[in-house]
Amino acid sequence: MSIKISLSFIDYPQGSYYNDTMSLKKCLKIIVLAVLLGCLPNIPDTYAAQIVGSGCSVSNIGYLSAIAGEYERLTGVKVLVRGGGTVVGIEDLRAGRVDFAASCREKTPSDPDDIEFIQVAWDALVFIANKSNPVDDISTDNVRSICEGKLRNWKELKGRDANIKIFRSRPGKGLSGVDDSMRKMVLQGKEPHETPNALSLASTGIVEQMVEKTAEGFAASGFSSACKRDVKMLRVNGSYPNKNNIVNGKYPLRRPLFIIIPKKAKPETKKFVDFVLSKEGQQFISSQGIISLADIK
């Protein structure tokens, strides 16, 4: 935008008042220009650097949103992060809607060849219940029985006489990161069953919110996000899923967390991933109560 300012003044002949008059004219020009510029609307910097990511709700809630904010604070580069689940993140990346995606499962043969999975942290598969539920402990055999519809009442686990309400993250196509971990770690390679007492939801974040609100609720989730929710994480075979037990291997269901980028990622995306992997970035992840790569010796 250009502004043309025209000021007309009476020209005085050069004489004793000439210098004072010229100074007055300069001052008036400065004042008028300042007033006009002050009336202009604030124009945002539309050229500020920005990258966008989506995907795994466990990562997003656990560490990704926080480290994105830290990176922006340090560099001025905005990192916008959306949830939606691992499958959504990979689809967004495939379609070019985002610069990176977050995942809590490893690469599979069905994933595009031109993307790479970069491990940035550790997580664990956990099982959650409402905080009002008196049940504290569950076994992997119990979990299989619940998922197969064989165990349907909390009283069979020494809880209240109430039907177990299962909440699952189930995208439109493909397995969510949590379901993939369930298949590998608990269900002995089998796909999760469809049972009458199970409700499928769009993401793990929504699953956790439903367990917060539902006294009979039960779900599989990730430690990184569940530890920040108002839910009860159940012991598995007697071991509680806290950071120390996951790090030292006492809790059995540890799994990796990834950031996915195109093999030809733009430079600003690579810089963000480099920061996440740096000593400073890993220390920040650990400070959030999440298990960094450096935490596992």
C-alpha positions in Angstrom: 0.0 0.0 0.0 1.4 3.5 -0.9 0.2 6.7 0.6 0.9 10.1 -1.1 1.0 13.0 1.3 0.8 16.5 -0.1 1.3 19.5 2.2 1.0 23.1 0.9 2.5 25.9 2.8 2.9 29.7 2.1 6.3 30.4 0.8 8.0 33.1 2.7 10.8 35.1 1.1 14.2 34.3 2.5 15.0 36.6 5.3 15.3 36.6 9.1 12.4 34.2 9.5 13.4 31.8 6.7 15.2 29.2 8.8 12.4 29.1 11.5 9.8 28.7 8.8 11.6 25.8 7.2 11.9 24.1 10.5 8.2 24.5 11.2 7.3 23.0 7.8 9.4 19.9 8.5 7.8 19.5 12.0 4.3 19.8 10.5 5.2 17.1 7.9 6.4 14.7 10.5 3.3 15.2 12.7 0.9 14.7 9.8 2.7 11.6 8.6 2.7 10.1 12.1 -1.1 10.7 12.4 -1.8 9.1 9.1 0.4 6.0 9.8 -1.3 5.6 13.2 -4.6 5.3 11.5 -3.5 2.4 9.3 -4.8 -1.1 10.3 -2.3 -3.5 11.8 -1.2 -5.8 9.0 -0.1 -9.3 10.1 3.1 -10.8 8.9 1.7 -13.2 6.4 5.1 -14.4 5.5 6.0 -15.8 8.9 7.3 -19.4 8.7 4.8 -22.1 9.6 4.5 -25.9 9.5 1.5 -28.1 10.1 1.1 -31.6 11.5 -1.6 -34.0 12.4 -2.1 -37.5 13.7 -1.7 -39.6 16.8 -3.7 -38.2 19.7 -1.4 -39.9 22.3 1.5 -38.0 20.9 -0.4 -34.7 20.6 -1.6 -34.7 24.2 1.5 -36.3 25.6 4.3 -34.1 24.2 3.8 -32.8 20.6 1.6 -29.8 21.3 3.9 -28.7 24.1 7.2 -29.1 22.2 5.6 -27.3 19.2 4.9 -24.3 21.5 8.5 -24.5 22.8 9.9 -24.5 19.3 7.9 -21.5 18.4 9.1 -19.7 21.5 12.7 -20.4 20.6 12.6 -19.8 16.8 9.4 -17.8 16.0 8.3 -20.6 13.6 4.7 -21.6 14.2 4.0 -25.3 14.4 0.3 -26.1 14.2 -0.7 -29.5 15.4 -4.1 -31.2 14.8 -5.2 -34.5 16.3 -7.4 -37.2 14.6 -5.3 -40.3 15.1 -2.4 -42.1 13.3 -4.5 -43.1 10.3 -5.8 -39.6 9.7 -2.2 -38.2 10.1 -0.8 -40.5 7.4 -3.7 -39.8 5.1 -3.2 -36.0 5.6 0.5 -36.4 4.8 -0.2 -38.6 1.7 -2.6 -35.9 0.4 -0.2 -33.0 1.1 -2.4 -31.4 3.7 0.3 -31.4 6.4 4.0 -31.2 6.6 4.4 -34.0 9.1 2.3 -36.6 11.0 2.5 -38.2 14.4 2.2 -42.0 14.9 2.2 -44.5 17.7 2.6 -47.5 15.4 5.5 -48.6 13.1 5.5 -48.4 9.4 3.5 -51.1 7.6 3.6 -52.4 4.0 0.4 -50.4 3.2 2.0 -47.1 4.0 3.4 -44.9 1.2 7.0 -45.6 0.2 8.0 -41.9 0.1 7.6 -41.2 3.8 9.9 -42.1 6.7 9.1 -42.9 10.3 11.4 -41.3 12.8 11.3 -42.4 16.4 11.3 -39.5 18.8 10.0 -40.9 22.1 8.7 -44.0 24.0 5.2 -44.8 25.2 3.4 -47.8 26.6 0.1 -49.4 25.9 -2.1 -49.0 29.0 -5.6 -49.9 30.1 -7.8 -47.2 31.6 -11.0 -47.1 33.7 -13.0 -44.4 35.4 -11.5 -43.1 38.6 -14.6 -44.2 40.5 -14.0 -47.8 39.5 -12.6 -49.9 42.5 -10.7 -52.3 40.1 -7.0 -51.5 40.2 -5.3 -54.5 38.4 -5.9 -56.4 35.2 -4.1 -59.2 33.4 -3.4 -59.5 29.7 -5.6 -62.6 29.7 -8.4 -60.5 31.3 -8.0 -57.9 28.5 -8.2 -60.6 25.8 -11.4 -61.9 27.4 -12.9 -58.4 27.5 -12.0 -57.8 23.9 -13.5 -61.1 22.8 -16.7 -60.5 24.7 -16.2 -63.3 27.1 -15.7 -61.1 30.2 -18.5 -58.5 30.3 -19.1 -57.5 33.9 -16.8 -55.7 36.3 -17.7 -58.0 39.2 -15.7 -60.7 37.4 -12.7 -58.5 38.2 -13.8 -57.9 41.8 -15.5 -54.7 40.9 -19.1 -53.5 41.0 -21.9 -55.4 39.4 -21.9 -53.3 36.2 -21.5 -54.1 32.5 -18.1 -53.2 31.0 -18.5 -50.5 28.4 -15.6 -50.6 26.0 -14.5 -47.5 24.1 -12.2 -47.9 21.0 -10.4 -45.6 18.7 -11.5 -47.0 15.3 -10.8 -44.9 12.2 -12.8 -45.4 9.0 -10.0 -47.5 7.5 -6.9 -49.2 8.8 -6.0 -49.8 12.4 -5.4 -47.0 14.9 -2.0 -47.0 16.6 -3.6 -48.3 19.8 -5.4 -51.1 18.0 -2.2 -52.0 16.2 -0.4 -52.3 19.5 -3.2 -54.3 21.0 -3.0 -56.8 18.1 0.7 -57.2 18.5 1.1 -57.1 22.3 -2.1 -58.5 23.7 -4.3 -60.2 21.1 -1.7 -62.6 19.8 -1.8 -61.2 16.3 -5.6 -61.2 16.0 -7.8 -58.3 15.0 -9.8 -56.7 17.8 -13.3 -58.2 18.0 -16.6 -56.3 17.4 -18.7 -56.8 20.5 -22.1 -55.4 21.5 -20.7 -53.6 24.5 -18.0 -51.7 22.4 -18.4 -48.2 21.0 -16.0 -47.1 18.2 -14.9 -43.4 18.3 -12.8 -41.2 16.0 -9.7 -40.9 18.1 -7.9 -42.0 21.3 -8.4 -38.5 22.7 -12.2 -38.9 22.5 -11.9 -42.4 24.0 -10.1 -41.1 27.0 -12.7 -38.4 27.5 -15.5 -41.0 27.4 -13.7 -43.0 30.1 -13.4 -39.9 32.2 -17.2 -39.5 32.0 -18.4 -43.1 32.2 -18.3 -45.1 35.5 -18.3 -48.5 33.7 -15.9 -47.4 31.0 -12.8 -49.3 29.8 -10.3 -48.7 27.1 -6.8 -49.3 25.8 -4.8 -46.1 25.4 -1.2 -44.7 25.5 0.6 -43.8 28.7 1.8 -40.5 27.3 -1.8 -39.1 27.0 -3.6 -41.2 29.7 -1.2 -39.9 32.4 -2.5 -36.4 31.7 -6.2 -37.4 31.8 -8.5 -37.7 34.8 -8.6 -41.6 34.5 -7.3 -44.6 36.4 -4.5 -46.5 34.7 -4.7 -50.1 35.7 -1.8 -52.3 36.8 -1.0 -55.0 34.3 0.0 -58.3 35.9 0.7 -56.4 39.1 2.9 -53.7 37.5 1.8 -50.0 37.4 2.4 -48.0 34.3 4.5 -45.1 35.5 7.5 -43.6 33.9 10.1 -45.4 36.0 8.5 -48.9 35.5 8.2 -48.3 31.7 11.9 -47.2 31.5 13.3 -50.1 33.5 11.1 -52.7 31.8 9.0 -53.7 34.8 5.9 -52.6 33.0 5.7 -54.9 30.0 4.0 -53.1 27.1 6.5 -50.4 26.0 6.1 -49.1 22.4 7.7 -46.3 20.3 6.3 -42.9 19.2 7.1 -41.5 15.7 7.1 -38.4 13.7 6.5 -39.1 10.0 7.8 -36.8 7.3 8.1 -37.0 3.5 11.5 -38.2 2.3 11.6 -34.8 0.5 10.4 -32.8 3.5 10.8 -29.0 3.3 13.7 -27.6 5.2 11.6 -26.0 8.0 10.0 -29.4 8.7 13.5 -31.1 9.0 14.6 -28.3 11.3 11.7 -29.0 13.6 12.4 -32.8 13.7 16.1 -32.1 14.3 15.0 -30.0 17.3 12.8 -32.7 18.7 15.7 -35.2 18.4 18.3 -32.8 19.8 19.5 -32.9 23.4 17.4 -29.9 24.3 14.3 -31.3 22.6 14.7 -34.7 24.3 15.2 -33.0 27.7 12.0 -31.0 27.1 10.0 -34.2 26.3 11.3 -35.8 29.5 10.3 -32.7 31.4 6.7 -33.3 30.3 6.7 -36.7 32.1 7.1 -38.5 28.8 9.8 -41.1 28.1 12.5 -39.6 25.8 14.9 -41.6 23.8 17.7 -40.7 26.2 15.6 -42.1 29.1 16.0 -45.6 27.7 19.7 -46.6 28.2 
